[in-house]
């Protein structure tokens, strides 16, 4: 699950960095998984909430992998998505994602509860 906090960007040193290669085409979105080119299937579920005066965008969408393809579609756009992660609590990560000329910051964790949200707010309020 991803949680975006409205108008908040915290610049910090990240623990982990990696790159994901993605191909966008009219027939789907693909990436390299286990040395195979597979389609990314995304189930979209989003909601907005206010928690302790912070506006949160909660992305409960699930990304899974579909069919393997044997060739890259002729009309496509290739992108390197660069990720940087910082562990801020038990299985809670602050993530920076860069692709093309865009940059997004969000928090990634498994369960949405007040404890995890309090850890996020504490991280944001510490300078």
KACOR-V282936 format. One record per residue. N is the residue number from 1. D_FIRST is the distance of its C-alpha to the first C-alpha in whole Angstrom. Layout:
BEGIN
<<N;D_FIRST> <N;D_FIRST>>
END
This chain:
BEGIN
<<1;0> <2;4> <3;7> <4;10> <5;13> <6;16> <7;19> <8;18> <9;18> <10;19> <11;21> <12;21> <13;22> <14;19> <15;20> <16;19> <17;19> <18;19> <19;20> <20;18> <21;21> <22;20> <23;23> <24;23> <25;25> <26;26> <27;26> <28;22> <29;20> <30;21> <31;20> <32;22> <33;20> <34;23> <35;25> <36;25> <37;24> <38;21> <39;20> <40;16> <41;15> <42;12> <43;12> <44;11> <45;10> <46;10> <47;12> <48;13> <49;15> <50;17> <51;17> <52;20> <53;21> <54;18> <55;16> <56;12> <57;11> <58;7> <59;6> <60;5> <61;7> <62;8> <63;10> <64;13> <65;16> <66;20> <67;23> <68;25> <69;27> <70;30> <71;31> <72;29> <73;30> <74;33> <75;31> <76;28> <77;26> <78;25> <79;23> <80;22> <81;18> <82;19> <83;16> <84;16> <85;14> <86;16> <87;15> <88;15> <89;15> <90;14> <91;11> <92;10> <93;11> <94;12> <95;12> <96;15> <97;15> <98;18> <99;20> <100;23> <101;24> <102;20> <103;18> <104;15> <105;13> <106;10> <107;8> <108;6> <109;6> <110;6> <111;7> <112;8> <113;12> <114;15> <115;15> <116;12> <117;12> <118;16> <119;15> <120;14> <121;17> <122;19> <123;18> <124;18> <125;22> <126;23> <127;25>>
END
